[in-house]
Amino acid sequence: MGAAYECTLETTDDETFLFSILPRDAGGNAPTWANFSYAYSLVGCGVCLTLTEADGIEIDEATAALTIGPSDRSYRLRPGHYRHGFAMTHISSGVTTQHFDGTVTVSEGNLR
């Protein structure tokens, strides 16, 4: 079984790589955040970026959102094509569910 959703992002190399998602169950409810661990991976163009809630994934319980991006907000991706995905693991059961996978396309910006 594959990821529940495909996530295609486009950005430029002038921008901070940062985005938010709203994980929900089939009933539209946000997860109980403390019951899960989170992992995001981006690979391509010589980059292998792995983020977790300890380094790069921020939980905003007020908006029930996760913000994903490198801890160093000055980090920029080089122009090119990347693959990425996000998964949540239920801590007590060990069951991992991949919520999305897809592509990131980074074009050359105009700030130079």
Secondary structure as UniProt FT lines:
FT   STRAND          5..12
FT   TURN            13..14
FT   STRAND          19..21
FT   TURN            26..27
FT   HELIX           33..35
FT   STRAND          36..44
FT   TURN            45..46
FT   STRAND          47..52
FT   TURN            53..54
FT   STRAND          55..60
FT   TURN            61..64
FT   STRAND          65..68
FT   TURN            73..74
FT   STRAND          80..90
FT   TURN            91..93
FT   STRAND          96..107
//
